[in-house]
Amino acid sequence: MPGSSYRRREPERSILYETVRKHWNTLLAEVAQRTDGGSFPRFVIAEFERYLSCGILANGFARVHCDACGKDLLVAFCCKGRGFCPSCTTRRMQGTAIHLVDRVIPSVPVRQWVLSLPRWARFLLARDPLLITRTLDRTLREIFKSHRRRARKAGLREPKTGAVTMVQRFGSLLNLNVHFHSVVPDGVFVRDQGALRFEPLPAPSDEEVKAILQKIVVRVSKLLRPRLESSRDDARTPDAIAAAQADSVSALAGKSPEATVTKKHAAYLEGFSLHAGVHIHANDREGLSRLCGYGARPALSQDRLSSLPDGRLAIQMKRPLADGSRELLLEPVELLRRLATLVPPPRAHITRFHGCFGPASKWRSEIVPAPPLELRPAPPEPAAPSLSAPDDGAPPTGPKKPRRPDSRIRWAELLQRVFREDVLACPCGGRRRVIAFITKQRVIKAILEHLGLPTTNSPIAPARGTAPPDVAPWQDDVPSLQLALR
């Protein structure tokens, strides 16, 4: 709008949006050709379809008005995707970090524990969200045991701890890599004369980290090995998403964690790796926010994506690849296929809470920070005395039960923290307010036509010619699955 400092992000002009719009149908046709008419799961297809409508005014918007100058601002709806949408995943990353720092993790020193798994385990966990829960439970159980054992040696009775874990599904090459980033207090909570207090513990030694990993490998292998054998039997008839996941898991074939430089507070065993070298001081809340944001970060940043004259896409890498280059080159369809494997299944939580931070913990209310003043429920107002008796059958009057504080970050505050822009600050000096949410197509079209803006989405390009099965652009399904399950 004229005179406004806020500018719509215009996703339709981005490289990723154009890639999805031009090559999405081509990928679906290629998948159907490889699987005899099969396709991706519905939640994967819906993720791409929602992304193509994210931030587009033709799909609806909020009308924001300034009473001081009388000017309006249109803010498009977002898709709230959890897979690869750069805008929504960035907002989710920032919202998660704010929530954890302000309302979950107290001012105590914390340490990040990162568990990576071998390729065969990544494939199994990507296929079954329940295995993610069970694997994470076994991992944190061993870390908690180590904390309690060291606390008892220090003379502490009945120590307890907790963890906040971010489940990541991607690696640096956009390959499928299910692993865990757990933020664990670097100490334990104990109850002393009815009050809880925190007792810090020294950093774990390299030998202690190795001992923890050895126990994790035994417990996780006992859980996953039987599934591995059954998956090998089923590898002859893979579905579309299984073939894509297997190929994505195999993107780093031949590279083992043991070949990397050994780090402090880290251990490697049978393809598993455990790293506990990142420590945050109790007073470093900004560092804790960066750490939580890193664990909840999106898979792809549009700033690192560029297009080449030959039609390929280049992703700038933070570290050099095996051949020494700093660019990952992918065909457009290959990029979309990798993104499809990173979409988490529905009702699978990305952020998990365990121990004292778990929702069922009796100690949680005494450990987590108090909510900000603006989010605390107001005290109930006393009911005004009634001069007449209530009608028969009417519900009894009395003070209403206070509402629980909303844990979500307000829309304007989140935009300001993410994009460093106050969308409710008008250039005239006044404050804007949301006055309506426009969702009816007739009203949307009338407003956009009056402003001279597009009233429809950009059309999705039809599928282009796909390669025949013997020269398909990805690996053969069965060898790809066998490689992922090694």
C-alpha positions in Angstrom: 0.0 0.0 0.0 1.2 3.6 -0.6 3.2 5.1 2.2 3.7 1.8 4.0 7.1 0.6 5.3 5.9 -3.0 5.2 6.3 -4.8 1.9 4.9 -8.2 1.1 7.5 -10.9 0.6 6.1 -11.9 -2.9 6.9 -15.6 -2.8 5.9 -16.0 -6.4 9.1 -14.2 -7.4 11.4 -16.7 -5.5 13.4 -19.4 -7.2 12.0 -22.1 -5.0 8.4 -21.1 -5.8 9.1 -21.1 -9.6 10.8 -24.5 -9.3 7.8 -26.0 -7.5 5.3 -24.4 -9.9 7.2 -25.5 -13.1 8.4 -29.0 -12.1 5.9 -30.4 -9.5 3.7 -32.1 -12.1 6.8 -33.4 -13.8 7.9 -35.1 -10.6 4.4 -36.6 -10.0 4.4 -38.0 -13.6 7.9 -39.4 -13.1 6.8 -41.0 -9.8 3.8 -42.5 -11.4 5.9 -43.9 -14.2 8.4 -45.5 -11.8 5.7 -47.1 -9.6 3.0 -48.1 -12.1 0.6 -45.3 -11.3 1.6 -44.8 -7.7 2.2 -41.4 -6.0 3.5 -39.7 -2.9 1.4 -39.9 0.3 -1.4 -37.4 0.6 0.3 -35.4 3.3 3.3 -34.8 1.0 1.2 -33.7 -1.9 -0.8 -31.4 0.4 2.4 -29.8 1.7 3.4 -28.8 -1.9 -0.1 -27.6 -2.7 -0.3 -25.4 0.4 3.2 -24.0 -0.3 2.0 -22.8 -3.8 -0.8 -20.8 -2.0 1.4 -19.5 0.8 1.7 -15.7 0.9 -0.5 -15.2 -2.2 -3.1 -12.5 -1.7 -5.6 -14.3 -4.1 -6.0 -17.0 -1.4 -7.1 -14.6 1.3 -5.6 -12.0 3.6 -5.9 -10.0 6.8 -6.9 -6.3 6.5 -4.9 -4.1 8.8 -6.1 -0.6 9.3 -4.5 2.6 10.8 -7.0 4.9 12.5 -4.6 7.8 12.4 -4.1 8.1 8.7 -6.9 5.8 7.5 -4.7 3.7 5.3 -5.0 -0.1 5.0 -2.5 -2.9 4.6 -3.1 -6.4 3.2 -1.2 -9.3 4.8 -1.5 -12.6 3.0 -2.2 -15.9 4.8 0.6 -18.5 5.2 0.5 -22.2 4.7 1.9 -23.1 8.2 3.9 -25.9 6.6 6.3 -28.0 8.6 8.4 -29.3 5.7 10.3 -26.9 3.5 8.4 -23.6 3.2 11.1 -21.0 4.0 8.8 -18.4 5.5 6.7 -20.7 7.7 9.6 -22.9 8.9 11.5 -19.7 9.8 8.6 -18.4 11.8 8.2 -21.8 13.4 12.0 -21.8 14.3 11.8 -18.4 15.9 8.5 -19.2 17.7 10.0 -22.4 19.1 13.1 -20.7 20.3 11.1 -17.9 22.0 8.8 -20.4 23.6 11.6 -22.6 25.0 13.7 -19.7 26.3 10.9 -17.7 27.8 8.6 -20.4 29.1 10.3 -23.8 29.4 14.0 -23.9 30.0 15.0 -22.2 33.3 18.2 -20.1 33.9 20.5 -23.1 34.4 23.6 -24.2 32.3 22.6 -26.6 29.5 24.4 -28.9 27.2 23.4 -30.1 23.7 23.5 -33.8 23.0 23.3 -34.7 19.3 22.7 -38.3 18.3 23.2 -39.3 14.7 22.3 -42.8 13.4 23.6 -45.0 10.5 21.8 -45.0 7.2 19.7 -48.1 7.7 18.4 -46.7 11.0 17.5 -43.3 9.4 15.4 -45.0 6.8 13.5 -47.0 9.4 12.8 -44.0 11.6 11.7 -41.9 8.6 9.2 -44.6 7.7 7.7 -45.1 11.2 7.3 -42.1 13.5 6.6 -44.5 16.4 10.2 -45.7 16.1 11.4 -42.1 16.5 9.6 -41.9 19.8 11.0 -45.2 21.1 14.6 -44.5 19.9 14.6 -41.1 21.5 13.2 -42.6 24.8 16.0 -45.1 24.9 18.6 -42.5 24.1 17.5 -40.0 26.8 17.1 -42.8 29.3 20.9 -43.5 29.1 21.8 -39.8 29.3 19.5 -39.3 32.3 21.1 -42.4 34.0 24.5 -40.9 33.6 23.4 -37.6 35.2 21.8 -39.4 38.1 24.8 -41.7 38.6 27.2 -38.7 38.8 24.8 -36.8 41.1 24.6 -39.7 43.6 28.4 -39.9 43.7 28.3 -36.2 44.7 26.0 -37.1 47.6 22.7 -35.8 46.0 19.5 -37.7 46.8 16.7 -38.5 44.3 18.1 -36.3 41.5 16.1 -35.6 38.4 16.7 -34.0 35.1 14.9 -33.3 31.8 15.4 -32.6 28.1 13.9 -30.7 25.2 14.6 -32.5 21.9 14.2 -31.2 18.4 13.9 -34.0 15.8 15.6 -33.0 12.5 15.0 -35.0 9.3 17.6 -33.4 7.0 21.3 -33.2 6.5 23.4 -30.5 5.0 22.9 -31.8 1.5 19.1 -31.9 1.9 19.4 -35.7 2.3 17.1 -37.6 4.6 18.9 -37.8 7.9 16.8 -38.3 11.0 18.7 -37.3 14.1 18.2 -35.7 17.5 19.2 -32.3 19.0 18.6 -32.6 22.8 19.0 -29.6 25.2 19.7 -31.1 28.6 20.4 -29.2 31.8 24.1 -29.6 32.8 23.1 -30.8 36.2 20.2 -32.2 38.2 17.2 -30.9 40.2 16.9 -32.0 43.8 14.3 -31.3 46.5 15.7 -29.8 49.7 13.3 -29.2 52.6 10.4 -28.9 50.2 12.0 -26.5 47.7 13.6 -27.4 44.4 17.1 -26.4 43.7 19.5 -27.0 40.8 22.9 -28.6 41.3 25.4 -28.3 38.4 27.5 -31.2 37.4 31.0 -31.2 35.7 31.2 -31.7 32.0 31.2 -35.4 31.0 34.5 -36.8 30.0 35.2 -38.4 26.6 35.1 -41.9 28.3 31.7 -41.2 29.8 30.3 -40.0 26.4 31.7 -43.2 24.8 30.1 -45.4 27.6 26.7 -43.7 27.1 26.9 -44.3 23.3 27.8 -47.9 23.8 24.7 -48.5 25.8 22.6 -46.5 23.3 23.8 -48.6 20.5 22.9 -51.8 22.3 19.4 -50.6 23.2 18.6 -49.0 19.8 20.0 -51.9 17.8 17.8 -54.3 19.8 14.8 -52.2 18.9 15.6 -51.6 15.2 17.4 -54.7 14.0 14.2 -56.9 13.8 12.5 -54.1 11.8 15.6 -54.0 9.5 15.2 -57.7 8.6 11.5 -57.3 7.7 12.3 -54.1 5.7 14.8 -56.1 3.6 12.1 -58.6 2.8 9.7 -55.8 1.7 12.3 -54.0 -0.4 11.3 -55.7 -3.6 8.0 -53.7 -3.8 8.7 -50.2 -2.5 6.2 -47.4 -2.7 7.0 -44.0 -4.2 8.0 -42.3 -0.9 10.1 -45.3 0.2 12.1 -45.2 -3.1 12.7 -41.5 -2.7 13.7 -41.8 1.0 16.1 -44.6 0.3 17.8 -42.6 -2.5 18.0 -39.6 -0.2 19.4 -41.6 2.6 22.1 -42.9 0.3 23.2 -39.4 -0.8 26.2 -39.7 1.6 27.0 -43.3 0.8 30.6 -44.2 1.7 31.1 -41.5 4.3 31.3 -42.8 7.8 31.4 -40.7 11.0 34.6 -42.6 12.1 36.4 -41.1 9.2 35.9 -37.5 10.4 38.1 -35.7 12.8 37.5 -36.8 16.4 36.0 -34.0 18.5 36.0 -33.4 22.2 33.0 -34.8 24.2 32.2 -37.0 21.2 32.1 -40.7 20.4 31.5 -42.9 17.3 30.5 -46.5 17.2 29.0 -48.7 14.4 27.7 -45.8 12.4 26.2 -44.0 15.5 27.7 -40.8 16.8 27.0 -38.9 20.0 28.3 -35.3 20.5 28.0 -33.3 23.7 30.5 -30.5 23.1 28.2 -27.5 23.1 27.7 -25.9 26.5 25.6 -22.8 27.3 26.1 -20.8 30.5 23.1 -20.2 32.7 23.1 -16.4 32.0 23.5 -16.7 28.3 19.9 -16.6 27.3 20.7 -15.2 23.8 23.1 -18.2 23.2 20.3 -20.5 24.4 17.9 -18.9 21.9 20.4 -19.4 19.1 20.9 -23.1 20.2 17.2 -23.8 20.2 16.7 -22.0 16.9 19.5 -24.1 15.4 17.8 -27.3 16.4 14.4 -26.1 15.0 15.9 -24.5 11.8 14.4 -25.1 8.3 16.0 -27.5 5.9 16.5 -24.9 3.1 17.4 -21.2 3.1 16.4 -19.3 0.0 19.4 -17.1 0.3 21.6 -20.1 -0.5 19.6 -21.2 -3.5 20.4 -19.9 -7.0 19.7 -20.9 -10.6 22.3 -21.6 -13.3 22.0 -20.9 -17.0 21.7 -24.6 -17.8 18.6 -24.9 -15.7 20.2 -26.6 -12.7 20.0 -25.2 -9.2 23.0 -24.5 -6.9 22.9 -24.6 -3.1 25.7 -22.7 -1.4 27.3 -25.0 1.2 28.8 -23.7 4.5 31.5 -26.4 4.3 33.3 -27.8 1.2 32.0 -31.0 -0.3 34.1 -34.1 -0.8 35.4 -32.8 -4.1 36.3 -29.4 -2.6 33.4 -27.5 -4.2 31.1 -25.3 -2.1 28.0 -25.7 -4.3 25.6 -28.6 -4.4 24.2 -28.9 -8.0 20.8 -30.5 -8.4 18.3 -30.8 -11.2 15.0 -29.1 -10.3 13.1 -32.4 -10.1 15.8 -33.9 -7.9 15.5 -30.9 -5.5 11.7 -31.4 -5.2 12.2 -35.1 -4.7 14.6 -34.5 -1.8 12.2 -32.0 -0.3 9.4 -34.5 -0.5 11.3 -36.9 1.7 11.8 -34.2 4.4 8.1 -33.5 5.0 7.2 -34.9 8.5 4.1 -37.1 8.7 1.0 -35.6 10.3 0.7 -35.7 14.1 4.4 -36.4 14.5 5.8 -33.9 17.0 9.0 -32.2 16.0 9.8 -30.8 19.5 9.7 -33.4 22.3 9.7 -32.9 26.1 11.1 -35.5 28.6 11.8 -35.8 32.3 11.2 -32.7 34.4 10.1 -30.8 31.2 7.5 -33.3 30.3 3.8 -32.3 30.5 3.1 -35.1 33.1 6.0 -34.2 35.4 5.0 -33.1 38.9 8.1 -30.8 39.1 7.5 -29.0 35.8 5.5 -26.1 37.3 8.3 -25.5 39.8 11.1 -25.6 37.2 9.8 -23.8 34.1 10.0 -19.9 34.1 7.0 -17.9 35.0 5.1 -16.6 31.9 5.5 -12.9 31.0 3.1 -10.5 32.7 1.1 -10.0 29.6 0.4 -13.7 29.3 -0.6 -14.4 32.9 -4.3 -14.9 33.4 -6.1 -12.0 35.0 -7.7 -12.6 38.5 -11.4 -13.4 38.2 -13.7 -10.5 38.9 -16.2 -11.0 41.7 -19.7 -11.6 40.5 -22.1 -8.7 40.9 -25.0 -9.4 43.3 -28.2 -10.2 41.5 -31.4 -8.3 42.6 -33.7 -10.9 41.2 -33.7 -14.7 41.5 -32.5 -16.5 38.4 -35.0 -18.3 36.2 -35.7 -21.9 36.8 -33.2 -24.1 34.9 -30.7 -21.3 34.4 -27.1 -22.2 35.1 -25.8 -20.8 38.4 -23.9 -17.5 38.2 -20.5 -17.0 39.7 -16.9 -16.1 38.8 -15.6 -17.7 35.6 -12.6 -20.0 35.6 -9.6 -18.0 34.4 -8.3 -19.0 31.0 -5.0 -20.6 30.6 -2.4 -18.3 29.1 -1.8 -18.8 25.4 1.6 -20.2 24.8 1.7 -19.0 21.2 3.6 -15.9 20.2 1.5 -13.1 18.9 1.5 -12.6 15.2 2.9 -9.1 15.1 5.5 -9.8 17.7 6.7 -12.9 15.9 7.0 -11.0 12.6 9.0 -8.3 14.3 11.4 -10.9 15.8 11.8 -12.8 12.6 11.9 -10.1 10.0 12.9 -7.1 12.3 9.8 -5.2 11.1 6.9 -4.0 13.2 4.0 -4.6 10.8 1.7 -2.7 13.1 3.8 0.5 13.1 2.4 2.9 10.5 4.8 5.5 8.9 2.4 8.2 10.0 3.3 7.4 13.6 0.0 5.6 14.5 -0.6 2.0 15.3 -2.4 -0.4 13.0 -4.9 -3.0 14.0 -6.4 -6.1 12.3 -10.0 -5.3 11.4 -11.0 -8.2 9.2 -9.9 -11.5 7.7 -11.0 -11.7 4.1 -11.7 -15.3 2.9 -14.6 -15.1 0.5 -13.4 -15.2 -3.1 -15.9 -12.7 -4.3 -14.7 -10.1 -1.8 -11.0 -11.0 -2.4 -11.4 -10.5 -6.1 -13.2 -7.2 -5.7 -10.5 -5.7 -3.4 -7.5 -7.0 -5.5 -9.1 -5.7 -8.8 -9.6 -2.3 -7.2 -5.9 -2.3 -6.2 -4.7 -3.6 -9.6 -3.3 -6.8 -8.1 -3.5 -10.4 -9.5 -6.7 -12.2 -8.5 -5.6 -15.8 -9.2 -2.6 -18.0 -8.5 0.1 -18.6 -11.0 -0.9 -21.7 -13.0 1.1 -24.9 -12.3 3.0 -26.0 -15.4 2.0 -29.2 -17.0 4.2 -32.3 -16.7 7.1 -32.4 -19.1 8.3 -35.6 -20.9 9.8 -38.1 -18.4 12.6 -40.5 -19.1 11.8 -44.1 -19.9 12.3 -46.6 -17.0 15.7 -47.9 -18.2 17.3 -44.4 -18.1 15.3 -42.9 -15.2 17.1 -40.0 -13.5 17.2 -41.7 -10.1 18.6 -45.0 -9.0 16.8 -48.3 -9.4 14.4 -48.8 -6.6 15.6 -52.1 -5.2 19.4 -51.4 -5.2 18.6 -48.0 -3.7 16.7 -49.6 -0.8 19.3 -52.2 -0.3 22.0 -49.5 -0.1 20.0 -47.5 2.5 19.4 -50.6 4.6 23.1 -51.7 4.8 
